[in-house]
């Protein structure tokens, strides 16, 4: 069976690497082609290096300040010839980026089936997260096989009319990737991370990059962080700043001169996973971190108004705090001062998977090949 795996951004690469590995481990069954769109450049390449993945095709579409239409058009046009020539039996896409949606559409135009990994997540608000919620729904409409990470995601698909026989609950491949990356004796490369003292200081990991948080919401998040650092002398904030220039500029301005807020370059995946494993808690608007941190026993305060990953909230390991600075500061303060509240969040079980999702996906692809 010839399978083409398409991805373009850092998180897709992390979550698809285990799938590529599982397919390549079964060469008697699968021929695998990896096509990256290069929607991200540096951030994608770091992940490819870590997982020792060499793409067969690289569209190299990234431009600074790219718009959503730029990405969509370049992915669609770039994949047309590749899918047409390779004629895979199925194209696998992941999640909710513009690469995901445009990659599915490109496959559909060539009458090639689409398998959607991490299918069925919904916030039910088309503008939150934007454009990811719509990317997932549109990809779901195009897909023939839906690999849902959880029962809830499967239920979302059923409610939209996807036949039960097309939905498979596999767990999330992010856990497969994570379990291979964290180790106790890991030595950090980044000069700031290398010098951290996790015994004497409580380190908070901050990440924010989502479009709906650009501008005022992000300013509010930054003001809460300044407040927290001023109130707790043993708290240090590490903020790996996304490569997007809009975010870089805002972050530089907000934290200038604060010695206990460190802005660092986005670390490689292994470095990031090991950082996550050692911090006290996370403040983030990322989707993937809501899945990863619970596996490492770290509370996550989610800097968004909605989440398509309510499983973490229900399990008690994640808490939705939005972007109101008072709320962010209050909830973080609670976790910094109330040991029992911290323990409850840190010890809640991870609802996102057991580290065997990619193997399941490979088995299902084989089993469904004739249908
Ligand atoms: C994209 C995805 C988002 C995902 C995120 C993970 C879309 C619409 N958004 O958002 O769902 O959560 O990736 O990070 O698909 N840049 C670089 N080097 C890089 C990466 C980005 O310079 O390696 C800069 C470029 O100037 C680029 C900008 O960041 O124009 C924005 O990148 P883009 O892929 O358009 O959106 P993200 O915010 O990264």
Boltz pocket constraint, residues with backbone or C-beta under 6 A from the ligand:
constraints:
  - pocket:
      binder: B
      contacts: [[A, 9], [A, 10], [A, 11], [A, 39], [A, 40], [A, 41], [A, 42], [A, 43], [A, 44], [A, 63], [A, 64], [A, 65], [A, 66], [A, 67], [A, 68], [A, 96], [A, 97], [A, 98], [A, 99], [A, 130], [A, 131], [A, 132], [A, 209], [A, 211], [A, 243], [A, 244], [A, 245]]
      max_distance: 6.0
